[in-house]
Amino acid sequence: METLKFKTNIKCGGCIATVTPSMNKLKGVEKWEVDTTNPDKILTVQAQTDLSPELIISALKEKGYQAEKL
């Protein structure tokens, strides 16, 4: 299993609800969560396969959010 981490601008539960459909449909994603208490709003993604960070960044961008791989 691979773990990817991203700095995002996802700030609250409403933001998380907005990106949930996009994140859940990404192939290979087992689990993901956003630490909204962290100043960098860290998104942690656990994936079964070699998931491209660009796919995650693109999925969030489509919903109006930014992500930067850490």
PDB file of N, CA, C and O in Angstrom:
ATOM      1  N   MET A   1       0.842  -1.177   0.000  1.00  0.00           N
ATOM      2  CA  MET A   1       0.000   0.000   0.000  1.00  0.00           C
ATOM      3  C   MET A   1       0.889   1.242   0.000  1.00  0.00           C
ATOM      4  O   MET A   1       1.926   1.283   0.662  1.00  0.00           O
ATOM      5  N   GLU A   2       0.471   2.225  -0.735  1.00  0.00           N
ATOM      6  CA  GLU A   2       1.207   3.470  -0.874  1.00  0.00           C
ATOM      7  C   GLU A   2       0.453   4.592  -0.164  1.00  0.00           C
ATOM      8  O   GLU A   2      -0.776   4.644  -0.210  1.00  0.00           O
ATOM      9  N   THR A   3       1.191   5.489   0.491  1.00  0.00           N
ATOM     10  CA  THR A   3       0.587   6.642   1.148  1.00  0.00           C
ATOM     11  C   THR A   3       1.125   7.917   0.517  1.00  0.00           C
ATOM     12  O   THR A   3       2.336   8.120   0.433  1.00  0.00           O
ATOM     13  N   LEU A   4       0.215   8.768   0.077  1.00  0.00           N
ATOM     14  CA  LEU A   4       0.569  10.061  -0.507  1.00  0.00           C
ATOM     15  C   LEU A   4       0.035  11.160   0.391  1.00  0.00           C
ATOM     16  O   LEU A   4      -1.042  11.028   0.973  1.00  0.00           O
ATOM     17  N   LYS A   5       0.790  12.249   0.505  1.00  0.00           N
ATOM     18  CA  LYS A   5       0.352  13.379   1.320  1.00  0.00           C
ATOM     19  C   LYS A   5       0.410  14.650   0.484  1.00  0.00           C
ATOM     20  O   LYS A   5       1.315  14.854  -0.326  1.00  0.00           O
ATOM     21  N   PHE A   6      -0.597  15.502   0.714  1.00  0.00           N
ATOM     22  CA  PHE A   6      -0.716  16.746  -0.035  1.00  0.00           C
ATOM     23  C   PHE A   6      -1.074  17.896   0.898  1.00  0.00           C
ATOM     24  O   PHE A   6      -1.825  17.719   1.857  1.00  0.00           O
ATOM     25  N   LYS A   7      -0.537  19.060   0.612  1.00  0.00           N
ATOM     26  CA  LYS A   7      -0.964  20.292   1.263  1.00  0.00           C
ATOM     27  C   LYS A   7      -2.129  20.806   0.427  1.00  0.00           C
ATOM     28  O   LYS A   7      -2.025  20.897  -0.796  1.00  0.00           O
ATOM     29  N   THR A   8      -3.255  21.147   1.091  1.00  0.00           N
ATOM     30  CA  THR A   8      -4.454  21.566   0.354  1.00  0.00           C
ATOM     31  C   THR A   8      -5.036  22.854   0.939  1.00  0.00           C
ATOM     32  O   THR A   8      -4.547  23.391   1.933  1.00  0.00           O
ATOM     33  N   ASN A   9      -6.096  23.328   0.284  1.00  0.00           N
ATOM     34  CA  ASN A   9      -6.875  24.441   0.825  1.00  0.00           C
ATOM     35  C   ASN A   9      -8.288  23.973   1.199  1.00  0.00           C
ATOM     36  O   ASN A   9      -9.240  24.751   1.150  1.00  0.00           O
ATOM     37  N   ILE A  10      -8.411  22.695   1.571  1.00  0.00           N
ATOM     38  CA  ILE A  10      -9.675  22.121   2.045  1.00  0.00           C
ATOM     39  C   ILE A  10      -9.790  22.463   3.534  1.00  0.00           C
ATOM     40  O   ILE A  10      -9.015  21.972   4.355  1.00  0.00           O
ATOM     41  N   LYS A  11     -10.765  23.308   3.868  1.00  0.00           N
ATOM     42  CA  LYS A  11     -10.791  23.898   5.212  1.00  0.00           C
ATOM     43  C   LYS A  11     -11.797  23.305   6.193  1.00  0.00           C
ATOM     44  O   LYS A  11     -11.616  23.413   7.406  1.00  0.00           O
ATOM     45  N   CYS A  12     -12.862  22.675   5.675  1.00  0.00           N
ATOM     46  CA  CYS A  12     -13.950  22.301   6.588  1.00  0.00           C
ATOM     47  C   CYS A  12     -14.699  21.075   6.084  1.00  0.00           C
ATOM     48  O   CYS A  12     -14.387  20.523   5.029  1.00  0.00           O
ATOM     49  N   GLY A  13     -15.683  20.670   6.856  1.00  0.00           N
ATOM     50  CA  GLY A  13     -16.511  19.525   6.488  1.00  0.00           C
ATOM     51  C   GLY A  13     -17.257  19.723   5.179  1.00  0.00           C
ATOM     52  O   GLY A  13     -17.446  18.778   4.413  1.00  0.00           O
ATOM     53  N   GLY A  14     -17.677  20.950   4.928  1.00  0.00           N
ATOM     54  CA  GLY A  14     -18.369  21.250   3.667  1.00  0.00           C
ATOM     55  C   GLY A  14     -17.446  21.053   2.473  1.00  0.00           C
ATOM     56  O   GLY A  14     -17.860  20.539   1.434  1.00  0.00           O
ATOM     57  N   CYS A  15     -16.196  21.465   2.632  1.00  0.00           N
ATOM     58  CA  CYS A  15     -15.198  21.273   1.574  1.00  0.00           C
ATOM     59  C   CYS A  15     -14.970  19.777   1.339  1.00  0.00           C
ATOM     60  O   CYS A  15     -14.892  19.317   0.200  1.00  0.00           O
ATOM     61  N   ILE A  16     -14.866  19.046   2.421  1.00  0.00           N
ATOM     62  CA  ILE A  16     -14.656  17.599   2.324  1.00  0.00           C
ATOM     63  C   ILE A  16     -15.840  16.945   1.608  1.00  0.00           C
ATOM     64  O   ILE A  16     -15.651  16.063   0.770  1.00  0.00           O
ATOM     65  N   ALA A  17     -17.044  17.374   1.934  1.00  0.00           N
ATOM     66  CA  ALA A  17     -18.236  16.827   1.277  1.00  0.00           C
ATOM     67  C   ALA A  17     -18.208  17.109  -0.226  1.00  0.00           C
ATOM     68  O   ALA A  17     -18.653  16.279  -1.019  1.00  0.00           O
ATOM     69  N   THR A  18     -17.694  18.260  -0.615  1.00  0.00           N
ATOM     70  CA  THR A  18     -17.619  18.627  -2.027  1.00  0.00           C
ATOM     71  C   THR A  18     -16.665  17.717  -2.795  1.00  0.00           C
ATOM     72  O   THR A  18     -16.966  17.326  -3.923  1.00  0.00           O
ATOM     73  N   VAL A  19     -15.528  17.376  -2.209  1.00  0.00           N
ATOM     74  CA  VAL A  19     -14.530  16.564  -2.925  1.00  0.00           C
ATOM     75  C   VAL A  19     -14.741  15.059  -2.766  1.00  0.00           C
ATOM     76  O   VAL A  19     -14.129  14.275  -3.490  1.00  0.00           O
ATOM     77  N   THR A  20     -15.591  14.646  -1.837  1.00  0.00           N
ATOM     78  CA  THR A  20     -15.791  13.214  -1.571  1.00  0.00           C
ATOM     79  C   THR A  20     -16.153  12.403  -2.816  1.00  0.00           C
ATOM     80  O   THR A  20     -15.536  11.361  -3.037  1.00  0.00           O
ATOM     81  N   PRO A  21     -17.118  12.820  -3.641  1.00  0.00           N
ATOM     82  CA  PRO A  21     -17.436  11.987  -4.817  1.00  0.00           C
ATOM     83  C   PRO A  21     -16.233  11.805  -5.751  1.00  0.00           C
ATOM     84  O   PRO A  21     -16.013  10.713  -6.274  1.00  0.00           O
ATOM     85  N   SER A  22     -15.469  12.854  -5.956  1.00  0.00           N
ATOM     86  CA  SER A  22     -14.302  12.760  -6.839  1.00  0.00           C
ATOM     87  C   SER A  22     -13.220  11.863  -6.254  1.00  0.00           C
ATOM     88  O   SER A  22     -12.622  11.060  -6.969  1.00  0.00           O
ATOM     89  N   MET A  23     -12.972  11.996  -4.971  1.00  0.00           N
ATOM     90  CA  MET A  23     -11.941  11.181  -4.329  1.00  0.00           C
ATOM     91  C   MET A  23     -12.357   9.714  -4.280  1.00  0.00           C
ATOM     92  O   MET A  23     -11.530   8.826  -4.488  1.00  0.00           O
ATOM     93  N   ASN A  24     -13.627   9.461  -4.007  1.00  0.00           N
ATOM     94  CA  ASN A  24     -14.095   8.075  -3.887  1.00  0.00           C
ATOM     95  C   ASN A  24     -14.108   7.334  -5.217  1.00  0.00           C
ATOM     96  O   ASN A  24     -14.050   6.104  -5.232  1.00  0.00           O
ATOM     97  N   LYS A  25     -14.184   8.054  -6.335  1.00  0.00           N
ATOM     98  CA  LYS A  25     -14.219   7.364  -7.626  1.00  0.00           C
ATOM     99  C   LYS A  25     -12.831   7.159  -8.231  1.00  0.00           C
ATOM    100  O   LYS A  25     -12.707   6.526  -9.280  1.00  0.00           O
ATOM    101  N   LEU A  26     -11.784   7.683  -7.587  1.00  0.00           N
ATOM    102  CA  LEU A  26     -10.432   7.452  -8.095  1.00  0.00           C
ATOM    103  C   LEU A  26     -10.053   5.985  -7.912  1.00  0.00           C
ATOM    104  O   LEU A  26     -10.135   5.440  -6.812  1.00  0.00           O
ATOM    105  N   LYS A  27      -9.644   5.368  -8.994  1.00  0.00           N
ATOM    106  CA  LYS A  27      -9.313   3.942  -8.970  1.00  0.00           C
ATOM    107  C   LYS A  27      -8.064   3.707  -8.120  1.00  0.00           C
ATOM    108  O   LYS A  27      -7.051   4.387  -8.284  1.00  0.00           O
ATOM    109  N   GLY A  28      -8.150   2.749  -7.222  1.00  0.00           N
ATOM    110  CA  GLY A  28      -7.011   2.376  -6.398  1.00  0.00           C
ATOM    111  C   GLY A  28      -6.977   3.027  -5.026  1.00  0.00           C
ATOM    112  O   GLY A  28      -6.191   2.617  -4.171  1.00  0.00           O
ATOM    113  N   VAL A  29      -7.821   4.042  -4.796  1.00  0.00           N
ATOM    114  CA  VAL A  29      -7.825   4.719  -3.492  1.00  0.00           C
ATOM    115  C   VAL A  29      -8.549   3.831  -2.482  1.00  0.00           C
ATOM    116  O   VAL A  29      -9.708   3.467  -2.680  1.00  0.00           O
ATOM    117  N   GLU A  30      -7.859   3.493  -1.409  1.00  0.00           N
ATOM    118  CA  GLU A  30      -8.437   2.676  -0.349  1.00  0.00           C
ATOM    119  C   GLU A  30      -9.071   3.547   0.736  1.00  0.00           C
ATOM    120  O   GLU A  30     -10.162   3.258   1.228  1.00  0.00           O
ATOM    121  N   LYS A  31      -8.366   4.614   1.097  1.00  0.00           N
ATOM    122  CA  LYS A  31      -8.803   5.472   2.195  1.00  0.00           C
ATOM    123  C   LYS A  31      -8.175   6.842   1.994  1.00  0.00           C
ATOM    124  O   LYS A  31      -7.053   6.955   1.500  1.00  0.00           O
ATOM    125  N   TRP A  32      -8.903   7.876   2.379  1.00  0.00           N
ATOM    126  CA  TRP A  32      -8.334   9.213   2.341  1.00  0.00           C
ATOM    127  C   TRP A  32      -8.953  10.038   3.454  1.00  0.00           C
ATOM    128  O   TRP A  32     -10.077   9.780   3.884  1.00  0.00           O
ATOM    129  N   GLU A  33      -8.207  11.036   3.917  1.00  0.00           N
ATOM    130  CA  GLU A  33      -8.715  11.918   4.958  1.00  0.00           C
ATOM    131  C   GLU A  33      -7.959  13.239   4.896  1.00  0.00           C
ATOM    132  O   GLU A  33      -6.827  13.307   4.419  1.00  0.00           O
ATOM    133  N   VAL A  34      -8.617  14.290   5.393  1.00  0.00           N
ATOM    134  CA  VAL A  34      -8.003  15.612   5.447  1.00  0.00           C
ATOM    135  C   VAL A  34      -7.917  16.029   6.906  1.00  0.00           C
ATOM    136  O   VAL A  34      -8.906  15.984   7.637  1.00  0.00           O
ATOM    137  N   ASP A  35      -6.730  16.432   7.317  1.00  0.00           N
ATOM    138  CA  ASP A  35      -6.526  16.945   8.672  1.00  0.00           C
ATOM    139  C   ASP A  35      -6.761  18.453   8.627  1.00  0.00           C
ATOM    140  O   ASP A  35      -5.847  19.231   8.356  1.00  0.00           O
ATOM    141  N   THR A  36      -8.009  18.850   8.900  1.00  0.00           N
ATOM    142  CA  THR A  36      -8.356  20.275   8.830  1.00  0.00           C
ATOM    143  C   THR A  36      -7.833  21.059  10.030  1.00  0.00           C
ATOM    144  O   THR A  36      -7.896  22.288  10.037  1.00  0.00           O
ATOM    145  N   THR A  37      -7.314  20.362  11.049  1.00  0.00           N
ATOM    146  CA  THR A  37      -6.736  21.065  12.199  1.00  0.00           C
ATOM    147  C   THR A  37      -5.284  21.454  11.936  1.00  0.00           C
ATOM    148  O   THR A  37      -4.742  22.324  12.618  1.00  0.00           O
ATOM    149  N   ASN A  38      -4.658  20.821  10.964  1.00  0.00           N
ATOM    150  CA  ASN A  38      -3.287  21.153  10.588  1.00  0.00           C
ATOM    151  C   ASN A  38      -3.315  22.449   9.763  1.00  0.00           C
ATOM    152  O   ASN A  38      -4.165  22.590   8.884  1.00  0.00           O
ATOM    153  N   PRO A  39      -2.411  23.387  10.026  1.00  0.00           N
ATOM    154  CA  PRO A  39      -2.405  24.643   9.250  1.00  0.00           C
ATOM    155  C   PRO A  39      -2.256  24.425   7.742  1.00  0.00           C
ATOM    156  O   PRO A  39      -2.718  25.247   6.950  1.00  0.00           O
ATOM    157  N   ASP A  40      -1.610  23.318   7.339  1.00  0.00           N
ATOM    158  CA  ASP A  40      -1.433  23.024   5.913  1.00  0.00           C
ATOM    159  C   ASP A  40      -2.558  22.185   5.326  1.00  0.00           C
ATOM    160  O   ASP A  40      -2.515  21.834   4.147  1.00  0.00           O
ATOM    161  N   LYS A  41      -3.586  21.851   6.149  1.00  0.00           N
ATOM    162  CA  LYS A  41      -4.754  21.082   5.685  1.00  0.00           C
ATOM    163  C   LYS A  41      -4.304  19.847   4.899  1.00  0.00           C
ATOM    164  O   LYS A  41      -4.592  19.714   3.710  1.00  0.00           O
ATOM    165  N   ILE A  42      -3.599  18.957   5.579  1.00  0.00           N
ATOM    166  CA  ILE A  42      -2.956  17.808   4.946  1.00  0.00           C
ATOM    167  C   ILE A  42      -3.968  16.728   4.533  1.00  0.00           C
ATOM    168  O   ILE A  42      -4.734  16.212   5.347  1.00  0.00           O
ATOM    169  N   LEU A  43      -3.934  16.416   3.239  1.00  0.00           N
ATOM    170  CA  LEU A  43      -4.715  15.309   2.684  1.00  0.00           C
ATOM    171  C   LEU A  43      -3.802  14.093   2.637  1.00  0.00           C
ATOM    172  O   LEU A  43      -2.728  14.139   2.037  1.00  0.00           O
ATOM    173  N   THR A  44      -4.231  12.998   3.273  1.00  0.00           N
ATOM    174  CA  THR A  44      -3.487  11.742   3.251  1.00  0.00           C
ATOM    175  C   THR A  44      -4.316  10.730   2.463  1.00  0.00           C
ATOM    176  O   THR A  44      -5.486  10.496   2.764  1.00  0.00           O
ATOM    177  N   VAL A  45      -3.688  10.137   1.453  1.00  0.00           N
ATOM    178  CA  VAL A  45      -4.371   9.167   0.593  1.00  0.00           C
ATOM    179  C   VAL A  45      -3.621   7.849   0.668  1.00  0.00           C
ATOM    180  O   VAL A  45      -2.412   7.797   0.444  1.00  0.00           O
ATOM    181  N   GLN A  46      -4.350   6.784   0.986  1.00  0.00           N
ATOM    182  CA  GLN A  46      -3.781   5.437   0.959  1.00  0.00           C
ATOM    183  C   GLN A  46      -4.343   4.732  -0.262  1.00  0.00           C
ATOM    184  O   GLN A  46      -5.555   4.682  -0.470  1.00  0.00           O
ATOM    185  N   ALA A  47      -3.432   4.184  -1.071  1.00  0.00           N
ATOM    186  CA  ALA A  47      -3.837   3.554  -2.325  1.00  0.00           C
ATOM    187  C   ALA A  47      -3.211   2.171  -2.459  1.00  0.00           C
ATOM    188  O   ALA A  47      -2.110   1.923  -1.968  1.00  0.00           O
ATOM    189  N   GLN A  48      -3.927   1.281  -3.127  1.00  0.00           N
ATOM    190  CA  GLN A  48      -3.453  -0.078  -3.380  1.00  0.00           C
ATOM    191  C   GLN A  48      -2.366  -0.086  -4.440  1.00  0.00           C
ATOM    192  O   GLN A  48      -1.372  -0.800  -4.309  1.00  0.00           O
ATOM    193  N   THR A  49      -2.547   0.700  -5.481  1.00  0.00           N
ATOM    194  CA  THR A  49      -1.643   0.682  -6.628  1.00  0.00           C
ATOM    195  C   THR A  49      -0.834   1.960  -6.679  1.00  0.00           C
ATOM    196  O   THR A  49      -1.005   2.858  -5.854  1.00  0.00           O
ATOM    197  N   ASP A  50       0.046   2.027  -7.655  1.00  0.00           N
ATOM    198  CA  ASP A  50       0.818   3.247  -7.866  1.00  0.00           C
ATOM    199  C   ASP A  50      -0.099   4.312  -8.452  1.00  0.00           C
ATOM    200  O   ASP A  50      -0.272   4.407  -9.667  1.00  0.00           O
ATOM    201  N   LEU A  51      -0.674   5.101  -7.575  1.00  0.00           N
ATOM    202  CA  LEU A  51      -1.604   6.146  -7.975  1.00  0.00           C
ATOM    203  C   LEU A  51      -0.824   7.412  -8.265  1.00  0.00           C
ATOM    204  O   LEU A  51       0.001   7.840  -7.458  1.00  0.00           O
ATOM    205  N   SER A  52      -1.083   8.003  -9.402  1.00  0.00           N
ATOM    206  CA  SER A  52      -0.377   9.215  -9.795  1.00  0.00           C
ATOM    207  C   SER A  52      -0.835  10.402  -8.952  1.00  0.00           C
ATOM    208  O   SER A  52      -2.035  10.661  -8.859  1.00  0.00           O
ATOM    209  N   PRO A  53       0.096  11.125  -8.339  1.00  0.00           N
ATOM    210  CA  PRO A  53      -0.285  12.323  -7.575  1.00  0.00           C
ATOM    211  C   PRO A  53      -1.035  13.333  -8.437  1.00  0.00           C
ATOM    212  O   PRO A  53      -1.892  14.066  -7.943  1.00  0.00           O
ATOM    213  N   GLU A  54      -0.709  13.368  -9.723  1.00  0.00           N
ATOM    214  CA  GLU A  54      -1.371  14.308 -10.631  1.00  0.00           C
ATOM    215  C   GLU A  54      -2.865  14.020 -10.759  1.00  0.00           C
ATOM    216  O   GLU A  54      -3.659  14.941 -10.945  1.00  0.00           O
ATOM    217  N   LEU A  55      -3.251  12.750 -10.661  1.00  0.00           N
ATOM    218  CA  LEU A  55      -4.677  12.400 -10.726  1.00  0.00           C
ATOM    219  C   LEU A  55      -5.436  12.984  -9.538  1.00  0.00           C
ATOM    220  O   LEU A  55      -6.551  13.483  -9.691  1.00  0.00           O
ATOM    221  N   ILE A  56      -4.838  12.919  -8.375  1.00  0.00           N
ATOM    222  CA  ILE A  56      -5.466  13.458  -7.170  1.00  0.00           C
ATOM    223  C   ILE A  56      -5.542  14.979  -7.261  1.00  0.00           C
ATOM    224  O   ILE A  56      -6.577  15.576  -6.967  1.00  0.00           O
ATOM    225  N   ILE A  57      -4.443  15.595  -7.667  1.00  0.00           N
ATOM    226  CA  ILE A  57      -4.408  17.059  -7.813  1.00  0.00           C
ATOM    227  C   ILE A  57      -5.458  17.512  -8.816  1.00  0.00           C
ATOM    228  O   ILE A  57      -6.153  18.503  -8.587  1.00  0.00           O
ATOM    229  N   SER A  58      -5.576  16.795  -9.919  1.00  0.00           N
ATOM    230  CA  SER A  58      -6.550  17.128 -10.958  1.00  0.00           C
ATOM    231  C   SER A  58      -7.989  16.970 -10.458  1.00  0.00           C
ATOM    232  O   SER A  58      -8.842  17.814 -10.733  1.00  0.00           O
ATOM    233  N   ALA A  59      -8.252  15.884  -9.722  1.00  0.00           N
ATOM    234  CA  ALA A  59      -9.605  15.650  -9.195  1.00  0.00           C
ATOM    235  C   ALA A  59     -10.025  16.774  -8.250  1.00  0.00           C
ATOM    236  O   ALA A  59     -11.176  17.211  -8.273  1.00  0.00           O
ATOM    237  N   LEU A  60      -9.090  17.241  -7.421  1.00  0.00           N
ATOM    238  CA  LEU A  60      -9.403  18.338  -6.503  1.00  0.00           C
ATOM    239  C   LEU A  60      -9.565  19.655  -7.252  1.00  0.00           C
ATOM    240  O   LEU A  60     -10.431  20.463  -6.918  1.00  0.00           O
ATOM    241  N   LYS A  61      -8.731  19.868  -8.262  1.00  0.00           N
ATOM    242  CA  LYS A  61      -8.796  21.106  -9.043  1.00  0.00           C
ATOM    243  C   LYS A  61     -10.153  21.245  -9.732  1.00  0.00           C
ATOM    244  O   LYS A  61     -10.699  22.345  -9.822  1.00  0.00           O
ATOM    245  N   GLU A  62     -10.695  20.124 -10.219  1.00  0.00           N
ATOM    246  CA  GLU A  62     -12.015  20.131 -10.869  1.00  0.00           C
ATOM    247  C   GLU A  62     -13.099  20.638  -9.922  1.00  0.00           C
ATOM    248  O   GLU A  62     -14.098  21.204 -10.365  1.00  0.00           O
ATOM    249  N   LYS A  63     -12.905  20.437  -8.625  1.00  0.00           N
ATOM    250  CA  LYS A  63     -13.870  20.877  -7.621  1.00  0.00           C
ATOM    251  C   LYS A  63     -13.523  22.249  -7.042  1.00  0.00           C
ATOM    252  O   LYS A  63     -14.221  22.745  -6.157  1.00  0.00           O
ATOM    253  N   GLY A  64     -12.445  22.863  -7.540  1.00  0.00           N
ATOM    254  CA  GLY A  64     -12.081  24.205  -7.105  1.00  0.00           C
ATOM    255  C   GLY A  64     -11.090  24.267  -5.954  1.00  0.00           C
ATOM    256  O   GLY A  64     -10.954  25.304  -5.306  1.00  0.00           O
ATOM    257  N   TYR A  65     -10.395  23.160  -5.695  1.00  0.00           N
ATOM    258  CA  TYR A  65      -9.426  23.117  -4.596  1.00  0.00           C
ATOM    259  C   TYR A  65      -8.027  22.900  -5.127  1.00  0.00           C
ATOM    260  O   TYR A  65      -7.838  22.336  -6.205  1.00  0.00           O
ATOM    261  N   GLN A  66      -7.051  23.350  -4.367  1.00  0.00           N
ATOM    262  CA  GLN A  66      -5.652  23.202  -4.739  1.00  0.00           C
ATOM    263  C   GLN A  66      -5.003  22.132  -3.867  1.00  0.00           C
ATOM    264  O   GLN A  66      -5.379  21.931  -2.712  1.00  0.00           O
ATOM    265  N   ALA A  67      -4.025  21.458  -4.449  1.00  0.00           N
ATOM    266  CA  ALA A  67      -3.249  20.456  -3.706  1.00  0.00           C
ATOM    267  C   ALA A  67      -1.823  20.485  -4.227  1.00  0.00           C
ATOM    268  O   ALA A  67      -1.573  20.686  -5.415  1.00  0.00           O
ATOM    269  N   GLU A  68      -0.906  20.280  -3.308  1.00  0.00           N
ATOM    270  CA  GLU A  68       0.516  20.264  -3.633  1.00  0.00           C
ATOM    271  C   GLU A  68       1.122  19.055  -2.924  1.00  0.00           C
ATOM    272  O   GLU A  68       0.994  18.907  -1.709  1.00  0.00           O
ATOM    273  N   LYS A  69       1.783  18.197  -3.697  1.00  0.00           N
ATOM    274  CA  LYS A  69       2.354  16.971  -3.103  1.00  0.00           C
ATOM    275  C   LYS A  69       3.468  17.328  -2.123  1.00  0.00           C
ATOM    276  O   LYS A  69       4.319  18.174  -2.399  1.00  0.00           O
ATOM    277  N   LEU A  70       3.436  16.663  -0.979  1.00  0.00           N
ATOM    278  CA  LEU A  70       4.492  16.846   0.032  1.00  0.00           C
ATOM    279  C   LEU A  70       5.526  15.745  -0.094  1.00  0.00           C
ATOM    280  O   LEU A  70       6.496  15.718   0.664  1.00  0.00           O
TER     281      LEU A  70
END
